[in-house]
Amino acid sequence: MKILLVTYVDPWVRSVSTVHKWAAAGRALGHDVVVYGDPNPELPSLKFTTDLRGVDAALFVIQVVSDFPEMPRLARLLDGTPRERRMVVDLWGHYNDTIRPEHDFNHLEKLDGHLGWEWEEAIAAVSDAILQPTLAPLRANVGSFLFHGYDPESVARPYATAREAAAAWREAAPAEKPYGVIYVGNNWQRWEQMRGFLEQYGPVRDEVGKLCLVGWDWGQRPEWAIKQGIAGIDTDPALLAELGVEVRPCVRFDEVTGLIGKARFAPVFHRPLFRHLGFATIRTFETFYGDALPILMLPRDFVSAVYGPAALTLVPEDDVAAHLKDALRRPEVYWEAVLQTRSHLARHHSYARRFQELAALLEKRVRGAK
């Protein structure tokens, strides 16, 4: 298949890592995966094109307004690809009624200047095949397609046994793992969860080790959020200083896995909107590439459904401190859960599986159009 991914790619933000996995998996499987647009010298391994000949599927991967091409390219794209071969992957839940869990929201009127109905009309104009990265979309006319996936070849250290993993983890030198906990991700609607984690981490900080936050806006509330009155992008510099938290700027997508391996633990947070919608994200899967024990700060039903039952061991419930202390005492138990979860992800959420799912969706649409 020739698959056209229509989205804006940037080495520092959003779904660029997943786009690279689609491209690499496509090559391995004999598909031609290309990104619509002009070549980006910062992303040399991606193939770009504006040639619409022979496109089997045009996948509009939408998070922000800039993911839609500007005119006249959008018009050429819609004219040049049959509607039955166009699908929209709505990664941020725009094709829903307005939702405001906690301070989070799916329609960013103050930021992008578009109301909810504008998002819905724009998405529906592209295609009536609208997909979201959840196992249970809220709307009956929206399909399930997780889009993000798991690549076993990207695991930094693919241990054969939990005993081997636990020994390497326990015996790692300070220079190899200078942090007890690391979180790689920007401070967008995650502070309340992070605050709760930090408050429970505090009492065991000396045992676990230093915590590092990598991403934008952890050190202080950004001026643009203050001016526009956008909540949820908060922080507490005094708390960070009290706990000795290190704050580092955002990194490129291809540095994430290596950074995760600099710590013993790596929490996974989903912003309130995504928890409400049951959405999977890049970090849902990518965290399991790193050489650290994931801490799944996620609902148990989501963990069981996506990661499999073994991953429930990695959910700390309401006592993060006890979870961390137990993992330090019995790391083999937790690494066994990681290895079993990796196997589950490889079976159920590989990119080869995503291509199969896409092919089935496309076949159904093309057959229905005849």
Secondary structure, 3 states (H helix, E strand, C coil): CEEEEECCCECCECCHHHHHHHHHHHHHHCCEEEEECCCCCCCCCCCEECCCCCCCEEEEEECCHHHCCCCCHHHHHHHHCCHHHEEEEECCCCCCCCCCCCCCCCCCHHHHCCCHHHHHHHHHHHCCCEEECECCCCCCCEEECCCCCECHHHCCCCCCCHHHHHHHHHHCCCCCCCEEEEEECCCCCCHHHHHHHHHHHHHHHHHHCCEEEECCCCCCCCHHHHHHCCCCCCCCHHHHHHCCCEEECCCCHHHHHHHHCCEEEEEECCCHHHHHHCECCHHHHHHHHCCCEEEECCCHHHHHHHHCHHHHHHCCCCCHHHHHHHHHHCHHHHHHHHHHHHHHHHHHCEHHHHHHHHHHHHHHHHHHHC
